[in-house]
Amino acid sequence: MQSSQRTEYNLALNYAISKANKLNKPLVVFFGIASRFLEANVRHYTFMFEGLRETNNSLQEIGTKLVLLHKSPEKGVVELAKDSCLTVVDKGYMKTLKQWYNWAAERMECPLVQVEDNVIVPLEVASTKEEYSAATLRPKISSKQNHFLSRPLTLLPSRSSLSLELDFKELVGVNRGLSIANLDDSVSKTKQFTGGSSEAIKRLEEFIDYKLTNYPGMKNDPTLDGVSNLSPYLHFGQISPILIALRILSAQAPTAAKEAFLEELIVRRELAMNYVNYNSNYDSFIGLPNWAKKSLLSHSGDQRPYLYSSLELEHAETHDPYWNSAQDEMRITGKMHGYMRMYWGKKLIEWSETPEMAFSTAIYLNNKYELDGRDPNGFSGVAWCFGKHDRPWKERPIFGMVRYMNENGLRRKFDADEYVEKVKKLH
């Protein structure tokens, strides 16, 4: 259980329970604690362990043991699989998770089955190639999503595994996991978000009750609290996108509002999954479309109006109060408003010596501070600022044909100065 850290609407867990019952075997759930995973720090691990603590409790209620080992997941699962007749994993799209599962599959004697359950439409069912944009993926998703939008059966293990004694010296409890993981403590826990499936459900219900109706008009205004704030929970697999979609579809809200939200949850989110699944350079400048790379590099020598060091950027020490506020929002809360994240990324291109440096800075800051960083959506969001999933625009200095954004555009969309004041109150 690495990507889907929940018991409700967990298709991988359901499959494992069904097979355990058929084979009359006890089921053990395993989570490997990989220290310093993709720049993760105390902020990320605290949120994750808050969720795992809840998952552990719900697994115990159905008589299932959760094993946590302080070792890389692929090594831990191979050790556990020595006494197993079947291993089930949830699907991962990023390079590290693919490497884990491939490494493990080559070294265990029992079969390893991978179950995809953090998207609506399985990726390779939707498309067998990297898609150019949402416009090319949308019809492929739309024609198939209803087939996959159904509530899974609730299955219970027929045998308990709680009394199983496992001979692992490194076995740790959920409460101890955080203290032994040797974590980067330079980024502290956020006060604005608490991890766990119950907290995710609570936020979903609040969104449906108070925000969904006006979502299309509110989602791009960071002065309003008009978004669901579910992305951290989706990132850690603490809530299923299937559950979210079904709740949205059954809500009493205008059809246009539901369609606008489902466009983000399904098409845009699964476009990001498509990107990291089919493009092995998703975390690098070289993974961008050729037209965008060529255009940006052709303007590398253009004079920049400002140049900032990575430290100045990290500490929000620029001349731009709107950019500084976006960076501060991310540093303090663990989440930056989506519209501001676009502006934030565009300005990094303008204020960095080269587009490659800008891309690296964006990935670094996003992964370090965002609770939903180190995620397909995060990598795709950064890449969008550099032209991915977008089209060429009129050529201009520095940006070439990559879309440009400025502070006047912010002011036309919303009260940008009010946003600055809103973030100041977070300090």
C-alpha positions, 0 to 999 in steps of 0.5 A: 500500500504505497500509492493508495493509503486508504481502506475505502474505495481501494481497488487494490485492497479489494482485489487482495481481500478477494484473493486472500478469501479465495485462497483461505489465507490471511492478508497482510498490508505493507508500507515501506518508509523510504527516507528522503523520498523525492525531497520529502521532508517533515511536512510531507511525512507528518501529513502522510503518517496522520493518514497512515495512523487512521488507515491502520485503525480501519485495517485493524477493524477488519482484522488486517495487520499493517506492517511498516518497515523502515526500508525502501518499499521494494526491498521490504515487499520482497522480504515479506513475499518470501512467505506469500502466495500472492503480492498485490500492489497499487499502481504508480506512474512516476519513475521511482514507483515503477522501478520499485515494482519492477525490481520487486517483481524480478526478485520474488517467487510469488506472482505480483499483481498491480491494480490501478485505482488512483484514476477514473479511467486506467491510463492505458485504456484511455491512451497508449501514448503521450497526449498533446493536450487536454483537447486530445485526451478529453474525448478518449476519457469521456467515452470511457469514464462512465464504465469505470464510475461505480462504487466498488463492493465492500469486501471483508477478509475471512481470516484475521492476520492481527495475531500473525508474528512476523520476524522483522527486527525493523518492524515499527508502529505508525506512531514511531515511523516519523521519529525514525525516518531521518527526515529533513526538518527544514520545512515544518508541518502545516497548520492548515492541513491534517492528513487522513481519509476522514479529513478528506471526506470532510473537505469534500462534503464542505466543498459540495455543500458550500462551494460547488454551486459557484465553482466555475466563477470562484476557482480562479480567484485566490482571494476566495476559498472556492476550491476543494483543497483535495489535492494533498489527499489525492496525492497520498491516496487518502481519498479515491477519485472515484468516490469524489466523482460519484459524490459530485455527480450525485450532488444538488448543483448546476450541471455546469458546476459539476462538469467544471470540477470533473474536468479538473478531477478527471481530464486535467489530473489524468492528463498529468498522469499520462505525461509522467507515465509516457514521458520519462523526462517529465522532471527535466527541461528536456522533457518539454515539447520541442517547439517550447524548448527551441523557442525558450532556448533561442531567447536564453540570451535576452536581457532579463529585467530582474535576476534572483538567486534561488535563495532569494526566490525561496525566501520570497525576496523579489520586487513583486508582491504578488509573486512573493505572496504566492511563494509565502502561501506555499511555504506557510500552508503547503499549498498554493492557489492553482491560478497563482501557481501558473503566474509563479512559474511564468515569472521564474522563467523571466527572472532566471538566467536560463530556462533550464535554471528556471525549470529546476528551481520550479521543481525544487520549490514545488517539491519541497513546500507543496503537500501535493508536490512530487506528484504527476500534477505537480510535474505537469503543472510546472511543465505547463508554465514552460509550454507543455499541454499548451500551444505556441503564442505570439513570439516575445522576448525571453518567453519566445512563443511560450505563453506569457503572464503578467501582473496586469492579467492578475488584476483583471482576474481578481483583486490582486492586492486583496490576495497579498493582504490575505497571505499576510494574515497567514504569517 
